[in-house]
Amino acid sequence: MSDRSQRGDPVSATGGFDRPEVAAAYAEAPLFAAGEDLELLVQAAALTGTERVLDLGTAAGHVALALAPGAALVAGLDPARAMLREARRLAGERGAANVAPVAGAADPLPFRDASLDLVACRYAAHHFPDLPGALWEIARVLRPGGRLLVVDTIAPEDPALDAFINEVETLRDPTHAHDYRLSEWAAALAGFGLRYELLARWDLPLDFAAWVARVGTPPDDIARLAALFDAAPPAAVAAFRIAPPPARAFALPVALLAGTLRRGG
């Protein structure tokens, strides 16, 4: 593994995510509360009832709750306390006694070395400003043979398209750090003893108005985002399926990927 000093805090400032109204919106949003990708993640986890699991960046706890029926214990870690209140509420409503929401950032993770069987991270990794730092901690807490499952938006390999979508994402939400390319994921996982596997890839259609409303993007930034989309070059229009007004919609590339910690470290 790389030297410990390379790590950084993989969870950025909570920003608007600690506002009760934003947390409540995340608890109810179909994008997070349900979806085929959530089912794919549960299937990929293939839990047997004995596993100790971490849902990293749990937000309102949807992944933790989806994995709970097949696990011994699921800890949901998030720095936004408003999100954790929603996670506790939902866990209580569903009688998920083995779900434990935990307040905190991901560096350092509050778990012992080699203590977890699975780390799941859904639509949160793009908030990691230091991907190697996050993976250092994840590899530390996973047992040999343990797995990391990630569902997240990804950047195209083309540098111009990468720059375009990350500019868009950061303007919409300043807590966004980076949509990583699949090549970046593969290289980073390998650097920490995790065997990379791409399990699925798809495009996530998004309505522009709902997308900015969900995180409370300020009006001036919404106007700047609209201008960026309207002036997008043809390659970006095609890559992100940008629809002009009045529809104003687009799609983000998403992947489900896995990293398995090689036995022997």
C-alpha atoms as one frame of an Amber mdcrd trajectory, in Angstrom:
protein
   0.000   0.000   0.000   0.975   3.616  -0.407   2.337   5.587   2.513  -0.289
   6.689   5.041   0.660  10.317   4.520  -0.898  10.260   1.054  -4.424  10.093
   2.397  -6.766  13.056   2.581 -10.296  13.591   3.822 -12.499  11.844   1.255
 -15.702  13.473   2.422 -15.887  17.152   1.614 -17.789  19.759   3.607 -21.450
  18.867   4.014 -22.628  22.092   2.385 -26.378  22.080   1.799 -26.648  18.393
   2.635 -26.940  19.227   6.336 -30.080  21.300   5.756 -33.209  19.441   6.940
 -35.149  20.207   3.761 -32.368  18.824   1.561 -32.071  15.701   3.710 -35.840
  15.191   3.561 -35.760  15.532  -0.232 -33.024  12.893  -0.454 -35.030  10.558
   1.774 -37.985  10.692  -0.624 -36.277  11.133  -4.025 -36.905   8.072  -6.236
 -33.358   8.376  -7.627 -31.990   7.434  -4.196 -34.866   5.583  -2.524 -35.232
   3.013  -5.291 -33.930   2.265  -8.746 -32.451  -0.551 -10.752 -28.935   0.406
  -9.671 -29.854  -0.173  -6.018 -31.104  -3.644  -6.923 -27.919  -4.313  -8.898
 -25.801  -3.284  -5.921 -27.708  -5.627  -3.585 -27.331  -8.473  -6.081 -23.604
  -7.806  -6.441 -23.185  -7.802  -2.663 -24.508 -11.384  -2.493 -24.761 -11.245
   1.297 -25.263 -14.424   3.323 -26.449 -12.992   6.655 -23.124 -12.968   8.486
 -21.408  -9.929   6.962 -20.420  -6.691   8.646 -21.045  -3.900   6.147 -20.278
  -0.198   5.826 -22.422   2.106   3.705 -19.965   4.945   3.099 -21.727   8.262
   2.489 -25.045   6.763   3.541 -27.055  10.040   3.265 -30.642   9.028   4.107
 -29.604   5.400   4.479 -31.124   3.829   1.389 -28.186   1.519   0.639 -27.845
   0.511   4.289 -31.541  -0.345   4.443 -31.403  -2.296   1.177 -28.441  -4.362
   2.396 -29.690  -4.852   5.961 -31.882  -7.946   5.353 -28.827  -9.906   4.179
 -26.252  -8.636   6.684 -25.429  -9.084  10.349 -24.750  -5.368  10.785 -24.740
  -2.331   8.488 -23.108   0.892   9.631 -24.138   3.987   7.691 -21.446   6.673
   7.839 -22.106  10.283   6.845 -20.869  13.711   8.005 -24.295  15.366   7.538
 -26.310  14.968  10.719 -29.550  15.988   9.006 -29.084  13.068   6.628 -28.440
  10.711   9.544 -31.666  11.826  11.226 -33.512  10.774   8.075 -31.610   7.465
   8.025 -32.583   6.758  11.642 -36.194   7.653  10.907 -36.382   5.329   7.917
 -34.620   2.520   9.795 -37.111   2.863  12.634 -40.087   2.840  10.281 -38.827
  -0.336   8.629 -37.757  -2.080  11.794 -34.144  -2.374  10.608 -32.541  -2.958
  14.003 -29.210  -3.960  12.448 -28.684  -0.562  10.768 -26.467   1.818  12.746
 -26.151   5.385  11.381 -22.803   6.893  12.416 -21.775  10.547  12.222 -18.314
  11.213  10.883 -16.021  11.742   7.945 -14.343   8.908   6.115 -10.763   9.686
   7.034  -9.988   8.044   9.286 -12.788   5.510   9.195 -13.925   4.660  12.731
 -13.428   0.909  12.288 -10.671  -1.530  13.188  -8.299  -2.988  10.611  -9.740
  -5.936   8.661 -13.083  -5.668  10.487 -15.519  -5.355   7.559 -16.652  -7.726
   4.826 -18.118  -5.132   2.469 -17.942  -1.382   1.912 -20.690   0.033  -0.320
 -20.690   3.577  -1.689 -23.546   4.837  -3.877 -23.558   8.304  -5.457 -21.050
   9.563  -2.882 -17.568   8.894  -4.279 -17.666  12.027  -6.436 -17.461  13.962
  -3.158 -14.042  12.409  -2.443 -11.389  15.098  -3.057  -8.649  12.514  -2.534
  -9.556   9.146  -4.030  -6.292   7.453  -2.944  -6.889   8.660   0.607 -10.371
   7.152   0.633  -9.141   3.868  -0.788  -6.324   3.660   1.770  -8.916   3.670
   4.551 -11.286   1.309   2.751  -8.506  -1.209   2.133  -7.464  -0.927   5.772
 -10.887  -1.801   7.193 -11.693  -4.591   4.712 -10.756  -8.140   5.601  -8.672
 -10.047   3.015 -11.118 -11.040   0.295 -13.508  -8.269   1.341 -15.133  -6.118
  -1.318 -15.825  -2.519  -2.209 -18.907  -1.841  -4.349 -19.292   1.612  -5.896
 -22.184   3.106  -7.843 -21.291   6.573  -9.048 -21.294   9.034 -11.878 -18.144
   8.794 -13.982 -16.295  11.123 -16.320 -15.596  10.238 -19.949 -12.002   9.409
 -20.813 -11.849  12.390 -23.165 -10.173  15.281 -21.259 -12.457  17.969 -22.685
 -15.611  16.063 -21.759 -14.147  15.281 -18.337 -13.496  19.001 -17.765 -16.974
  19.979 -19.006 -18.969  17.658 -16.752 -16.851  18.361 -13.684 -17.286  22.105
 -14.190 -21.032  21.547 -14.435 -21.164  19.311 -11.365 -19.097  21.680  -9.205
 -21.184  24.708 -10.165 -24.352  22.862  -9.252 -22.942  21.587  -5.938 -19.685
  22.959  -4.450 -19.248  19.777  -2.365 -18.669  17.887  -5.603 -14.991  16.989
  -5.909 -14.636  14.976  -9.101 -16.359  12.486 -11.363 -13.522   9.994 -11.845
 -12.807   8.200 -15.096 -12.983   4.410 -15.117  -9.271   4.361 -15.897  -8.669
   6.412 -12.736 -10.747   3.980 -10.703  -8.878   0.986 -12.079  -5.463   2.493
 -11.380  -6.398   3.713  -7.909  -7.895   0.393  -6.832  -4.860  -1.505  -8.068
  -2.605   0.806  -6.073  -4.239  -0.333  -2.836  -4.389  -4.044  -3.488  -7.965
  -4.077  -4.765  -8.780  -6.074  -7.886 -10.909  -3.883 -10.181 -14.006  -5.166
 -11.953 -16.571  -3.189 -13.960 -19.954  -4.813 -13.276 -22.331  -2.506 -15.167
 -22.471   0.815 -16.959 -25.444   2.959 -18.033 -26.668   6.516 -18.585 -28.730
   8.196 -15.870 -31.353  10.579 -17.332 -31.866  13.749 -15.294 -34.328  16.610
 -15.413 -32.372  19.846 -15.058 -34.907  21.628 -12.821 -35.223  18.728 -10.381
 -31.446  18.193 -10.399 -30.647  21.732  -9.204 -33.626  21.899  -6.829 -32.530
  18.758  -4.993 -29.391  20.447  -3.583 -30.698  24.009  -3.470 -28.425  25.479
  -6.143 -28.611  29.316  -5.938 -30.466  31.092  -8.789 -27.345  32.789 -10.165
 -25.574  29.439 -10.436 -28.639  27.867 -12.060 -28.456  30.569 -14.719 -24.747
  29.877 -15.250 -25.458  26.160 -15.549 -28.177  26.785 -18.121 -25.736  28.902
 -20.110 -23.104  26.148 -19.971 -25.554  23.593 -21.291 -26.830  25.938 -24.011
 -23.264  26.624 -25.174 -22.095  23.024 -24.901 -19.980  21.818 -27.842 -21.450
  19.089 -30.074 -19.309  16.380 -28.455 -20.721  17.249 -25.017 -24.294  17.428
 -26.349 -23.886  13.899 -27.703 -21.994  12.471 -24.721 -24.415  13.800 -22.116
 -27.581  13.697 -24.254 -28.249  17.381 -23.592 -31.784  18.435 -24.556 -32.370
  22.178 -25.073 -35.201  24.237 -23.514 -37.995  23.831 -22.769 -37.165  20.212
 -21.877 -33.704  21.012 -20.506 -32.631  17.492 -19.644 -29.409  15.518 -19.882
 -27.818  12.239 -18.798 -24.790  11.358 -16.713 -22.724   8.203 -17.289 -22.838
   5.906 -14.254 -20.991   2.713 -13.383 -21.226  -0.083 -10.851 -17.714  -1.263
 -10.091 -16.109  -3.563  -7.584 -12.760  -3.814  -5.860 -11.811  -7.019  -4.077
  -9.019  -6.884  -1.521  -6.433  -9.448  -2.476  -5.644 -11.957   0.215  -2.314
 -11.247   1.792  -2.783  -7.433   1.569
